[in-house]
Amino acid sequence: MAKKQQEYGNESITMLKGPDKVRKRPAVIFGSDGPDGCAHSVFEVITNSIDEARAGFGSKIIITRFLDQSIEVEDFGRGCPVDWNSTEERYNWELVYCELYAGAKYDSAADTYAYSLGLNGLGLCATQFASEYMDVTVIRDGQQYTLHFEKGENIGGLKKEPAARKQTGTKTRWKPDLEVFTEIAVSDEWFRDVLKRQAVVNPNLLFVYRNEVTPGKFETNEFRYENGITDYVTEIVGEKPLTPVQFWSADRKGRDRADRGDYKVKLNVAFAFSNTVQRLEYYHNSSWLEHGGSPDDAVKRAFTAQIDAFLKNNNRYQKNESKITFADVQDCLVLVSSSFSTVASYANQTKKAITNRFIYEAMTEFLKHQLEVYFTENPDDAARIAEQVLINKRSRENAERTRLNIKKKLSGNLDLSNMVPKFVDCRSKDTDKRELYIVEGDSALGSVKMARDAEFQAVIPVRGKILNCLKADYARIFKSEIITDLVKVLGCGVEVTTKANKELATFSLDNLRWNKIVICTDADEDGFHIRTLILTMIYRLAPTLIREGYVYIAESPLFEITTKDRTYFAYDEKERVKILSMIEGQKFTLQRSKGLGENEAEMMALTTMNPETRRIIRITPEDAEATFEMFDMLLGDNLAARKDYIADNGGDYLDLADIS
């Protein structure tokens, strides 16, 4: 149990101040205090230089990764303002590097930073707070300004001297602090990936990446895409795309909510279809949206809806075929979206998703319209896209069916006695020996269970009367637990393809778990009825079992005749007469056989279970066909045949009819 706190009063409430706001809780700003959080702190500095270039100031950014795990970012923009700010009555360097929520990008009406990546005034200051040290050099207004920070605190104030060059810009070198992050080694792969992505969404902006491999020796790579996302999509699809690369752009203005102000949105989308590669990438205000958000939702809705409409309008779907999903489209789509807005609602400071409602609505409407026009003006492209999407869809559905069948097959190897109520398995796993007895009710289960040879004979009871599979539709059949349990125990699946069959595998004789399937019911009208219903179920769902000779009927004796020396069993009236003539002159007792549940285990073993003494009848296809025809006439929908049969044969059954 936790120890009681000594005192909890007004002075117990404290507030983090200055650098501690970040140093003690870096995950709040950077998403984590691990390697990902450290990498994000680096990205915050890079984005400030990108925003300056997007505003039209500077066309090159140099990023250097040093062996000591420090980083340097240099741009050639206007240079960060660091001198006196008469409005705030403070130096700008204090606001930019030492105050959270301070910056020049809050005015969404201004055009200079209309589509900035950095909006909150957090990143640069937070990175400085999280640094072991940071050195800043700014050239602007003919002056060179220098700043030095250690562990979030400025050392020495602002230093200013005449600049030795005319080119303005900002250079920042810093080292993430191990007291803040658990790991500060930002990988070479991360820099290459991030800088390439930024080159993609910032056309003609040159990124020079320098990686120090040995002291004083650097490997240099350059990243630049002259036509931005169009060149990138062309690079991805290679030499043989399914369709040419398309580039669409639009400007929109709207609001997320009626009581909010309007903001501007710029949409850029480049895409092509391919049957060899697929990729979706979303960027907003130059930030890669790893989790997508609004643009991803818009692309899914627009592409799925328009391709589905094309398939319907051109009769490309087969009869009763299900609709496509976005997964079928995505499998052949290479699309890169780069959107910008003056108001961006990021999921959090890590900027991995945006949630702007208006961006979603505007982009959905824009893409739907453009796709409709594109399909109309390029019917050959539309046909190729539709065909590939249908191939993807049907392949996906076949793969899913295969997966489910394998899953069902593997599931079938589990302990069925725990899956199917009252099923009693046998010990042997040899399917050439295993026998399944399907018995009538729980009472018969007890007798058969005691009488069986547990090595190779299993038992499952039928609880109540089974569904009439001749008249019932598949939806009702596969909702019946009695039937589905029987099919699961058989293991071979069903020879039926229907939406109603979601849980049972398609038929495979190789998966049958039994050498014999024995239907064992009482020798009375109810027993015959249940036997017929079970046979009909097998005939309708898995007729191959009958055709291949796996289905049997166990004969139960009608009469038990006992003399002083021996007990005889007669299975019909003819055998009864024959036995009585054999024992003429002896004293005997004659008893009509009871139901299976009332028979003793010894008698059951002798007459029904023991392969040496039992009587079982193999059901042939001809037997099943005759049973099916009779069942169809008496219990099916063939009313005329039933009337004719009763008229012709009813007199033979008057003695049995209850017409009192």
C-alpha positions as CSV (number, residue, x, y, z in Angstrom):
1,M,0.0,0.0,0.0
2,A,1.3,3.5,-0.9
3,K,2.7,5.6,1.9
4,K,0.5,8.5,3.1
5,Q,1.6,11.9,1.9
6,Q,2.9,14.0,4.8
7,E,1.0,17.1,3.9
8,Y,-1.3,18.2,1.0
9,G,-2.0,21.9,1.3
10,N,-2.1,25.1,-0.8
11,E,1.7,25.1,-1.2
12,S,1.6,21.5,-2.7
13,I,0.5,22.9,-6.1
14,T,3.5,24.0,-8.2
15,M,4.0,25.2,-11.8
16,L,6.8,24.4,-14.2
17,K,8.6,27.5,-15.3
18,G,10.9,28.4,-18.2
19,P,12.9,25.5,-19.7
20,D,11.4,23.0,-17.2
21,K,8.1,23.2,-19.1
22,V,9.8,21.2,-21.8
23,R,12.8,19.6,-20.1
24,K,10.7,17.8,-17.5
25,R,7.8,16.9,-19.9
26,P,9.3,16.6,-23.4
27,A,6.6,14.1,-24.5
28,V,3.9,16.8,-24.3
29,I,5.6,18.8,-27.1
30,F,7.5,16.2,-29.1
31,G,5.3,13.1,-28.6
32,S,7.8,11.1,-26.6
33,D,11.0,11.4,-24.7
34,G,12.6,8.7,-26.8
35,P,14.3,8.6,-30.3
36,D,11.1,9.7,-32.0
37,G,10.6,12.7,-29.8
38,C,14.3,13.7,-30.3
39,A,13.9,13.4,-34.1
40,H,10.7,15.5,-34.0
41,S,12.7,18.3,-32.2
42,V,15.1,18.3,-35.1
43,F,12.2,18.5,-37.6
44,E,10.9,21.6,-35.7
45,V,14.0,23.6,-36.7
46,I,14.0,22.3,-40.3
47,T,10.4,23.4,-40.7
48,N,11.1,27.0,-39.8
49,S,13.6,27.1,-42.7
50,I,11.0,25.4,-45.0
51,D,8.3,27.9,-44.1
52,E,10.7,30.8,-45.0
53,A,11.5,29.2,-48.3
54,R,7.7,28.6,-49.0
55,A,7.2,32.3,-48.3
56,G,9.5,33.0,-51.2
57,F,12.7,33.7,-49.3
58,G,15.5,31.2,-50.1
59,S,15.8,28.2,-52.4
60,K,18.3,26.1,-50.5
61,I,18.5,24.6,-47.0
62,I,21.7,22.8,-45.7
63,I,21.3,20.2,-43.0
64,T,24.4,18.7,-41.4
65,R,24.6,15.7,-39.1
66,F,27.8,15.6,-37.0
67,L,29.5,12.7,-35.4
68,D,29.0,14.1,-31.9
69,Q,25.2,13.9,-32.5
70,S,24.8,17.6,-32.9
71,I,22.9,19.0,-35.9
72,E,23.1,22.2,-37.9
73,V,20.4,23.7,-40.1
74,E,21.2,26.7,-42.4
75,D,18.8,28.6,-44.6
76,F,19.2,31.6,-46.8
77,G,16.0,33.4,-46.0
78,R,15.5,36.8,-44.5
79,G,17.1,35.8,-41.2
80,C,15.1,35.4,-37.9
81,P,14.3,38.8,-36.3
82,V,16.2,38.9,-33.0
83,D,16.5,42.6,-32.2
84,W,14.3,44.9,-30.1
85,N,10.5,44.5,-30.5
86,S,8.9,47.8,-29.5
87,T,5.4,46.3,-29.5
88,E,6.2,43.6,-27.0
89,E,8.9,45.7,-25.4
90,R,11.3,42.8,-25.4
91,Y,14.0,41.4,-27.7
92,N,12.7,39.1,-30.3
93,W,15.3,36.5,-29.6
94,E,13.7,36.2,-26.1
95,L,10.3,35.6,-27.6
96,V,11.5,33.2,-30.3
97,Y,13.9,31.1,-28.3
98,C,12.7,31.5,-24.7
99,E,8.9,31.8,-24.9
100,L,6.4,29.1,-25.9
101,Y,3.6,30.3,-28.1
102,A,5.5,33.3,-29.6
103,G,5.9,33.6,-33.3
104,A,5.0,35.5,-36.5
105,K,2.4,33.0,-37.9
106,Y,-0.7,33.6,-35.9
107,D,-2.3,36.0,-38.3
108,S,-4.1,33.8,-40.8
109,A,-5.1,36.8,-42.9
110,A,-1.5,37.6,-43.7
111,D,-0.1,36.1,-46.9
112,T,3.5,35.8,-45.9
113,Y,3.1,32.6,-43.9
114,A,-0.3,31.7,-45.4
115,Y,0.5,28.0,-45.6
116,S,3.1,27.5,-42.8
117,L,4.1,24.2,-41.3
118,G,4.8,25.8,-38.0
119,L,1.8,27.6,-36.6
120,N,1.9,27.3,-32.8
121,G,5.1,29.2,-31.8
122,L,6.3,26.1,-29.9
123,G,8.9,24.2,-32.0
124,L,12.0,26.4,-32.0
125,C,11.7,27.4,-28.4
126,A,10.9,23.9,-27.3
127,T,13.9,22.5,-29.2
128,Q,16.2,25.1,-27.6
129,F,14.8,24.2,-24.1
130,A,15.6,20.5,-24.8
131,S,19.2,21.2,-26.0
132,E,22.5,20.6,-24.2
133,Y,23.5,23.7,-26.1
134,M,22.3,25.8,-29.1
135,D,24.3,28.3,-31.1
136,V,22.4,30.7,-33.4
137,T,23.8,32.9,-36.1
138,V,21.5,35.4,-37.9
139,I,22.4,37.7,-40.8
140,R,20.0,40.4,-41.6
141,D,19.8,44.2,-41.9
142,G,23.6,44.2,-42.6
143,Q,24.3,42.8,-39.2
144,Q,25.4,39.4,-37.9
145,Y,23.7,38.4,-34.6
146,T,24.9,35.5,-32.5
147,L,23.2,33.7,-29.5
148,H,24.4,30.9,-27.2
149,F,22.2,28.8,-25.0
150,E,22.9,26.0,-22.5
151,K,20.2,23.7,-21.1
152,G,17.5,26.2,-22.0
153,E,19.2,29.3,-20.6
154,N,20.8,32.1,-22.6
155,I,24.5,32.7,-21.9
156,G,26.0,36.1,-22.8
157,G,22.9,37.8,-24.3
158,L,22.7,39.0,-27.9
159,K,25.9,39.8,-29.7
160,K,25.9,42.0,-32.8
161,E,28.5,43.0,-35.4
162,P,28.6,44.1,-39.0
163,A,28.0,41.2,-41.4
164,A,30.8,40.0,-43.7
165,R,28.4,39.0,-46.4
166,K,25.2,40.3,-48.0
167,Q,23.4,37.0,-48.1
168,T,20.8,36.9,-45.3
169,G,19.8,33.8,-43.5
170,T,19.8,31.8,-40.2
171,K,22.1,29.1,-39.0
172,T,21.3,27.0,-36.0
173,R,23.6,24.3,-34.4
174,W,22.6,22.4,-31.4
175,K,22.9,19.1,-29.6
176,P,19.8,17.4,-28.0
177,D,20.2,16.8,-24.3
178,L,20.5,13.3,-22.9
179,E,19.0,14.7,-19.7
180,V,15.8,15.3,-21.7
181,F,15.7,12.5,-24.2
182,T,16.5,8.8,-23.5
183,E,18.3,8.7,-26.9
184,I,19.7,11.5,-29.0
185,A,21.2,9.6,-32.0
186,V,19.0,10.6,-34.9
187,S,19.7,8.2,-37.7
188,D,21.1,8.9,-41.1
189,E,18.0,7.1,-42.6
190,W,15.7,9.4,-40.8
191,F,17.3,12.5,-42.3
192,R,17.3,11.0,-45.8
193,D,13.6,10.1,-45.5
194,V,12.4,13.4,-44.1
195,L,14.4,15.5,-46.5
196,K,13.3,13.6,-49.5
197,R,9.7,13.9,-48.4
198,Q,10.1,17.7,-47.9
199,A,11.7,18.0,-51.4
200,V,8.6,16.2,-52.8
201,V,6.1,18.7,-51.4
202,N,8.2,21.8,-51.9
203,P,8.9,22.0,-55.6
204,N,12.3,23.3,-56.7
205,L,13.5,23.7,-53.1
206,L,17.0,22.2,-52.8
207,F,17.9,20.3,-49.6
208,V,21.6,19.6,-49.1
209,Y,22.3,16.9,-46.6
210,R,25.8,16.5,-45.2
211,N,26.6,13.5,-43.0
212,E,29.9,13.4,-41.1
213,V,31.2,9.9,-41.5
214,T,34.7,10.5,-40.1
215,P,36.0,13.6,-38.3
216,G,36.0,16.5,-40.9
217,K,34.8,14.3,-43.8
218,F,31.2,14.6,-45.0
219,E,29.0,12.6,-47.4
220,T,26.7,14.9,-49.3
221,N,23.3,14.2,-50.9
222,E,20.9,16.6,-52.6
223,F,17.2,16.3,-52.8
224,R,15.1,18.3,-55.2
225,Y,11.9,17.6,-57.2
226,E,11.4,20.3,-59.9
227,N,7.7,19.4,-60.3
228,G,7.1,18.2,-56.8
229,I,4.6,15.5,-56.3
230,T,4.1,14.9,-60.0
231,D,7.7,13.9,-60.4
232,Y,7.5,11.8,-57.3
233,V,4.5,9.8,-58.5
234,T,6.2,9.3,-61.9
235,E,9.3,8.0,-60.0
236,I,7.2,5.5,-58.0
237,V,5.1,4.0,-60.8
238,G,8.2,3.5,-63.0
239,E,8.2,2.9,-66.8
240,K,4.9,0.9,-67.1
241,P,2.1,2.5,-65.2
242,L,-1.5,1.4,-65.8
243,T,-2.5,5.0,-66.5
244,P,-0.6,8.2,-67.1
245,V,0.2,10.4,-64.0
246,Q,-2.6,13.0,-63.4
247,F,-2.1,16.2,-61.5
248,W,-5.0,18.2,-60.2
249,S,-5.0,21.4,-58.1
250,A,-7.7,23.7,-56.7
251,D,-8.2,26.6,-54.3
252,R,-11.1,26.6,-51.9
253,K,-12.4,28.8,-49.1
254,G,-14.7,27.8,-46.3
255,R,-15.1,27.0,-42.6
256,D,-15.2,24.0,-40.3
257,R,-18.2,25.3,-38.3
258,A,-20.8,27.9,-38.9
259,D,-19.6,30.1,-36.0
260,R,-16.0,30.0,-37.2
261,G,-14.3,32.2,-39.8
262,D,-13.4,31.2,-43.3
263,Y,-9.9,30.1,-44.2
264,K,-8.1,29.3,-47.4
265,V,-7.3,25.8,-48.7
266,K,-5.0,24.7,-51.5
267,L,-5.3,21.2,-52.8
268,N,-2.7,19.4,-54.9
269,V,-3.1,15.7,-55.9
270,A,-1.0,13.6,-58.2
271,F,-1.9,10.0,-58.9
272,A,-1.6,7.1,-61.3
273,F,-2.8,3.5,-61.3
274,S,-0.4,0.6,-61.5
275,N,-0.6,-3.2,-61.3
276,T,2.8,-3.5,-59.8
277,V,3.0,-1.0,-57.0
278,Q,0.8,0.9,-54.6
279,R,1.4,3.9,-52.3
280,L,-0.6,6.6,-50.5
281,E,1.1,9.6,-49.0
282,Y,-0.5,12.7,-47.5
283,Y,1.1,16.0,-46.7
284,H,-0.3,19.1,-45.2
285,N,1.6,22.4,-45.0
286,S,4.6,20.3,-45.9
287,S,4.2,18.0,-42.9
288,W,3.9,14.3,-43.7
289,L,0.6,13.0,-42.3
290,E,1.6,9.6,-41.2
291,H,-1.9,8.9,-40.0
292,G,-3.7,10.8,-42.7
293,G,-6.9,12.2,-41.2
294,S,-9.1,14.4,-43.4
295,P,-7.3,14.0,-46.8
296,D,-7.1,10.2,-46.4
297,D,-10.9,10.1,-45.6
298,A,-11.6,12.2,-48.6
299,V,-9.6,10.1,-51.0
300,K,-11.2,6.9,-49.7
301,R,-14.7,8.2,-50.2
302,A,-14.2,9.9,-53.5
303,F,-12.3,7.1,-55.3
304,T,-14.5,4.3,-54.0
305,A,-17.7,6.1,-54.9
306,Q,-16.6,7.2,-58.4
307,I,-15.1,3.9,-59.5
308,D,-18.1,2.0,-58.0
309,A,-20.4,4.3,-60.1
310,F,-18.4,3.6,-63.2
311,L,-18.7,-0.1,-62.7
312,K,-22.4,0.1,-62.1
313,N,-23.1,2.4,-65.1
314,N,-21.1,0.1,-67.4
315,N,-22.5,-3.2,-66.1
316,R,-19.1,-4.4,-65.0
317,Y,-20.4,-6.1,-61.8
318,Q,-21.5,-9.8,-62.1
319,K,-25.0,-10.6,-60.9
320,N,-25.3,-10.3,-57.1
321,E,-21.6,-9.4,-56.9
322,S,-20.7,-7.3,-53.8
323,K,-19.4,-3.7,-54.2
324,I,-15.8,-2.8,-54.3
325,T,-14.1,-1.4,-51.2
326,F,-11.3,1.1,-51.0
327,A,-8.9,-1.7,-50.2
328,D,-9.5,-2.9,-53.8
329,V,-8.7,0.6,-55.2
330,Q,-5.7,1.1,-52.9
331,D,-4.1,-2.1,-54.1
332,C,-3.4,-0.4,-57.5
333,L,-3.3,3.3,-56.6
334,V,-0.3,5.5,-56.3
335,L,-1.4,8.8,-54.9
336,V,0.4,11.7,-53.2
337,S,-1.6,14.6,-51.8
338,S,-0.1,17.9,-50.7
339,S,-2.6,20.3,-49.2
340,F,-2.2,23.6,-47.5
341,S,-4.5,25.7,-45.4
342,T,-4.3,28.9,-43.4
343,V,-6.0,27.1,-40.5
344,A,-4.8,23.6,-39.7
345,S,-6.3,21.4,-36.9
346,Y,-3.5,18.9,-36.2
347,A,-4.3,15.9,-34.0
348,N,-1.4,17.1,-31.8
349,Q,2.0,18.9,-32.0
350,T,3.6,15.9,-33.8
351,K,1.4,16.9,-36.8
352,K,0.7,13.3,-38.0
353,A,-3.0,13.8,-38.9
354,I,-5.3,16.7,-39.5
355,T,-9.0,16.8,-38.6
356,N,-10.3,19.9,-40.5
357,R,-13.9,19.1,-41.5
358,F,-13.9,21.7,-44.4
359,I,-10.7,20.2,-45.9
360,Y,-12.4,16.8,-45.9
361,E,-15.6,18.1,-47.5
362,A,-13.8,20.3,-50.1
363,M,-11.4,17.6,-51.1
364,T,-14.1,14.9,-51.4
365,E,-16.2,17.2,-53.7
366,F,-13.1,18.2,-55.7
367,L,-11.9,14.6,-56.3
368,K,-15.4,13.3,-57.1
369,H,-15.8,16.0,-59.8
370,Q,-12.3,15.5,-61.3
371,L,-12.7,11.8,-61.4
372,E,-16.0,12.0,-63.1
373,V,-14.6,14.3,-65.8
374,Y,-11.4,12.1,-66.1
375,F,-13.4,8.9,-66.6
376,T,-15.6,10.6,-69.2
377,E,-12.7,12.1,-71.2
378,N,-10.5,9.1,-70.9
379,P,-12.7,6.0,-71.3
380,D,-9.7,3.7,-72.0
381,D,-8.0,4.7,-68.8
382,A,-11.3,4.3,-66.9
383,A,-11.8,0.8,-68.3
384,R,-8.3,-0.3,-67.3
385,I,-8.8,1.1,-63.8
386,A,-12.2,-0.6,-63.5
387,E,-10.8,-3.9,-64.7
388,Q,-7.8,-3.8,-62.3
389,V,-10.0,-2.9,-59.3
390,L,-12.3,-5.8,-60.0
391,I,-9.3,-8.1,-60.3
392,N,-8.1,-6.8,-56.9
393,K,-11.6,-7.3,-55.4
394,R,-12.1,-10.8,-56.6
395,S,-8.6,-11.8,-55.6
396,R,-9.2,-10.4,-52.2
397,E,-12.4,-12.2,-51.8
398,N,-10.9,-15.5,-53.0
399,A,-8.0,-15.0,-50.6
400,E,-10.4,-14.3,-47.8
401,R,-12.3,-17.4,-48.5
402,T,-9.2,-19.5,-48.6
403,R,-8.0,-17.9,-45.3
404,L,-11.3,-18.7,-43.7
405,N,-11.3,-22.3,-45.0
406,I,-7.8,-22.8,-43.7
407,K,-8.8,-21.2,-40.4
408,K,-11.8,-23.5,-40.2
409,K,-9.7,-26.5,-41.1
410,L,-7.1,-25.7,-38.4
411,S,-9.9,-24.9,-35.9
412,G,-11.3,-28.3,-36.7
413,N,-8.2,-29.9,-35.3
414,L,-9.0,-28.4,-31.9
415,D,-10.6,-30.5,-29.2
416,L,-14.2,-30.8,-30.5
417,S,-15.4,-32.1,-27.2
418,N,-14.9,-28.6,-25.8
419,M,-16.5,-26.9,-28.8
420,V,-19.7,-29.0,-29.5
421,P,-22.0,-29.6,-26.5
422,K,-22.3,-33.3,-25.4
423,F,-20.1,-34.6,-28.2
424,V,-18.0,-37.5,-26.9
425,D,-14.9,-38.2,-29.0
426,C,-12.9,-41.3,-29.3
427,R,-9.2,-41.8,-28.6
428,S,-7.9,-42.9,-32.0
429,K,-6.9,-40.2,-34.6
430,D,-6.8,-42.8,-37.4
431,T,-9.6,-41.8,-39.8
432,D,-9.5,-45.3,-41.3
433,K,-10.9,-46.6,-38.0
434,R,-12.9,-43.8,-36.4
435,E,-16.7,-44.2,-36.3
436,L,-19.2,-41.5,-35.5
437,Y,-22.6,-42.6,-34.0
438,I,-25.4,-40.0,-34.3
439,V,-27.9,-41.0,-31.7
440,E,-31.4,-39.9,-30.7
441,G,-31.4,-37.7,-27.6
442,D,-29.5,-37.5,-24.4
443,S,-30.9,-40.8,-23.0
444,A,-29.5,-42.7,-25.9
445,L,-26.2,-40.9,-25.5
446,G,-25.8,-42.5,-22.1
447,S,-26.4,-46.0,-23.2
448,V,-24.3,-45.7,-26.4
449,K,-21.5,-44.0,-24.5
450,M,-21.3,-47.0,-22.1
451,A,-21.7,-49.6,-24.8
452,R,-19.2,-48.2,-27.3
453,D,-15.5,-49.0,-27.8
454,A,-14.0,-45.7,-26.7
455,E,-10.9,-46.4,-28.8
456,F,-12.5,-45.7,-32.1
457,Q,-16.2,-44.9,-31.6
458,A,-17.5,-41.4,-30.9
459,V,-21.0,-40.3,-30.1
460,I,-23.1,-37.1,-30.7
461,P,-26.7,-36.8,-29.7
462,V,-29.4,-35.0,-31.8
463,R,-31.2,-32.7,-29.4
464,G,-34.9,-32.8,-30.4
465,K,-36.1,-33.1,-34.0
466,I,-33.7,-31.8,-36.6
467,L,-34.8,-29.1,-39.0
468,N,-36.4,-30.2,-42.2
469,C,-33.6,-29.3,-44.6
470,L,-35.7,-30.0,-47.6
471,K,-38.2,-27.2,-47.0
472,A,-36.0,-24.7,-45.0
473,D,-33.8,-22.2,-46.8
474,Y,-30.0,-22.0,-46.1
475,A,-30.4,-19.0,-43.8
476,R,-32.5,-21.1,-41.4
477,I,-30.4,-24.3,-41.9
478,F,-27.1,-22.6,-40.9
479,K,-28.7,-20.9,-37.9
480,S,-29.6,-24.3,-36.5
481,E,-27.1,-25.3,-33.8
482,I,-28.0,-28.9,-34.2
483,I,-27.0,-28.9,-37.9
484,T,-23.9,-26.7,-37.5
485,D,-22.7,-28.9,-34.6
486,L,-23.1,-32.0,-36.7
487,V,-21.2,-30.5,-39.6
488,K,-18.4,-29.3,-37.4
489,V,-18.0,-32.8,-36.0
490,L,-18.0,-34.3,-39.5
491,G,-15.1,-32.0,-40.3
492,C,-15.5,-32.1,-44.1
493,G,-17.5,-28.9,-44.5
494,V,-20.6,-28.5,-46.8
495,E,-21.2,-28.5,-50.5
496,V,-23.1,-25.3,-50.4
497,T,-22.0,-21.8,-51.5
498,T,-24.2,-19.2,-49.8
499,K,-23.8,-16.0,-47.8
500,A,-25.6,-17.7,-45.0
501,N,-22.7,-20.1,-44.6
502,K,-20.1,-17.9,-42.8
503,E,-18.8,-20.3,-40.2
504,L,-18.5,-23.6,-42.1
505,A,-15.7,-24.6,-44.5
506,T,-16.3,-25.5,-48.1
507,F,-16.4,-29.3,-48.7
508,S,-13.3,-31.4,-48.8
509,L,-13.5,-35.1,-48.4
510,D,-9.8,-35.1,-47.2
511,N,-11.0,-33.3,-44.0
512,L,-13.6,-35.9,-43.1
513,R,-12.7,-37.2,-39.6
514,W,-14.6,-40.6,-39.8
515,N,-14.5,-43.8,-41.7
516,K,-18.2,-44.5,-40.9
517,I,-21.1,-42.2,-40.0
518,V,-23.7,-44.3,-38.3
519,I,-27.2,-43.0,-37.7
520,C,-28.6,-44.8,-34.7
521,T,-32.3,-44.1,-33.7
522,D,-35.1,-45.9,-32.0
523,A,-37.0,-48.5,-34.0
524,D,-40.3,-46.6,-33.8
525,E,-42.1,-43.9,-35.9
526,D,-40.2,-41.0,-34.1
527,G,-36.9,-42.8,-34.6
528,F,-37.6,-43.3,-38.3
529,H,-38.6,-39.7,-38.7
530,I,-35.4,-38.4,-37.0
531,R,-33.3,-40.8,-39.1
532,T,-35.0,-39.5,-42.3
533,L,-34.4,-35.9,-41.3
534,I,-30.6,-36.6,-40.6
535,L,-30.3,-38.4,-44.0
536,T,-32.0,-35.5,-45.7
537,M,-29.6,-33.0,-44.1
538,I,-26.6,-35.0,-45.3
539,Y,-28.1,-35.5,-48.7
540,R,-28.6,-31.7,-49.1
541,L,-25.4,-30.4,-47.5
542,A,-22.9,-33.1,-48.2
543,P,-24.2,-35.7,-50.7
544,T,-20.7,-36.9,-51.5
545,L,-20.6,-38.7,-48.1
546,I,-23.5,-40.8,-49.3
547,R,-22.1,-41.3,-52.8
548,E,-18.8,-42.4,-51.4
549,G,-20.4,-44.8,-49.0
550,Y,-19.6,-43.2,-45.6
551,V,-23.2,-43.1,-44.2
552,Y,-24.8,-46.1,-42.4
553,I,-27.9,-46.9,-40.5
554,A,-27.7,-49.0,-37.4
555,E,-30.5,-51.5,-37.1
556,S,-32.1,-51.8,-33.7
557,P,-33.8,-55.1,-32.8
558,L,-37.6,-55.0,-32.5
559,F,-37.9,-58.1,-30.3
560,E,-35.8,-59.6,-27.5
561,I,-36.5,-63.4,-27.0
562,T,-34.9,-65.0,-24.0
563,T,-34.7,-68.7,-23.2
564,K,-32.9,-70.5,-20.3
565,D,-29.7,-70.8,-22.3
566,R,-29.7,-67.9,-24.7
567,T,-31.1,-64.5,-25.8
568,Y,-32.2,-63.9,-29.4
569,F,-32.8,-60.6,-31.1
570,A,-35.3,-60.3,-34.0
571,Y,-35.0,-57.3,-36.2
572,D,-38.4,-57.7,-37.9
573,E,-41.6,-59.9,-37.8
574,K,-40.1,-62.5,-40.1
575,E,-37.1,-63.0,-37.9
576,R,-39.4,-63.3,-34.8
577,V,-41.3,-66.1,-36.4
578,K,-38.2,-67.9,-37.4
579,I,-36.6,-67.7,-33.9
580,L,-39.8,-68.9,-32.3
581,S,-39.9,-71.9,-34.6
582,M,-36.2,-72.7,-33.7
583,I,-36.9,-72.7,-29.9
584,E,-40.2,-74.5,-30.2
585,G,-40.8,-76.5,-27.0
586,Q,-38.6,-74.3,-24.8
587,K,-39.8,-71.8,-22.3
588,F,-39.1,-68.3,-23.3
589,T,-40.0,-64.7,-22.7
590,L,-40.7,-62.3,-25.6
591,Q,-40.3,-58.6,-25.1
592,R,-40.6,-55.8,-27.6
593,S,-37.3,-53.9,-27.6
594,K,-37.2,-50.7,-25.6
595,G,-35.9,-47.4,-26.8
596,L,-32.1,-47.0,-27.1
597,G,-32.0,-45.0,-23.8
598,E,-33.6,-47.9,-21.9
599,N,-31.4,-50.7,-23.3
600,E,-28.6,-52.1,-21.2
601,A,-25.1,-51.3,-22.3
602,E,-24.3,-55.0,-22.8
603,M,-27.3,-55.4,-25.2
604,M,-26.3,-52.2,-27.0
605,A,-22.8,-53.3,-27.5
606,L,-23.9,-56.7,-28.8
607,T,-26.6,-55.5,-31.2
608,T,-25.6,-52.0,-32.3
609,M,-21.9,-51.2,-31.5
610,N,-19.7,-54.4,-31.8
611,P,-18.5,-54.7,-35.4
612,E,-18.5,-58.5,-35.1
613,T,-22.2,-58.8,-34.1
614,R,-24.0,-55.5,-35.0
615,R,-26.1,-54.9,-38.1
616,I,-25.5,-51.7,-40.0
617,I,-26.7,-50.9,-43.5
618,R,-24.7,-48.7,-45.9
619,I,-26.8,-46.0,-47.5
620,T,-26.3,-46.0,-51.3
621,P,-27.0,-43.1,-53.6
622,E,-30.1,-45.0,-54.8
623,D,-31.4,-45.3,-51.2
624,A,-30.8,-41.6,-50.6
625,E,-32.5,-40.6,-53.9
626,A,-35.5,-42.8,-53.0
627,T,-35.6,-41.3,-49.5
628,F,-35.3,-37.8,-50.9
629,E,-38.2,-38.4,-53.3
630,M,-40.4,-39.9,-50.7
631,F,-39.5,-37.2,-48.2
632,D,-40.2,-34.5,-50.8
633,M,-43.6,-35.9,-51.5
634,L,-44.7,-36.4,-47.8
635,L,-43.1,-33.4,-46.2
636,G,-42.0,-31.1,-49.0
637,D,-43.9,-28.6,-51.2
638,N,-45.2,-31.2,-53.7
639,L,-48.8,-31.1,-52.5
640,A,-50.3,-32.7,-55.6
641,A,-48.1,-35.8,-55.3
642,R,-48.9,-36.1,-51.6
643,K,-52.6,-36.1,-52.4
644,D,-52.2,-38.7,-55.1
645,Y,-50.1,-40.9,-52.8
646,I,-52.7,-40.7,-49.9
647,A,-55.5,-41.5,-52.3
648,D,-53.7,-44.6,-53.7
649,N,-52.1,-45.9,-50.5
650,G,-54.0,-44.5,-47.6
651,G,-56.1,-47.6,-47.1
652,D,-53.0,-49.6,-46.2
653,Y,-52.4,-47.4,-43.2
654,L,-55.9,-47.0,-41.7
655,D,-55.1,-49.4,-38.9
656,L,-52.3,-47.1,-37.8
657,A,-54.1,-43.8,-38.2
658,D,-55.5,-42.0,-35.2
659,I,-58.9,-41.0,-36.4
660,S,-60.9,-41.5,-33.3
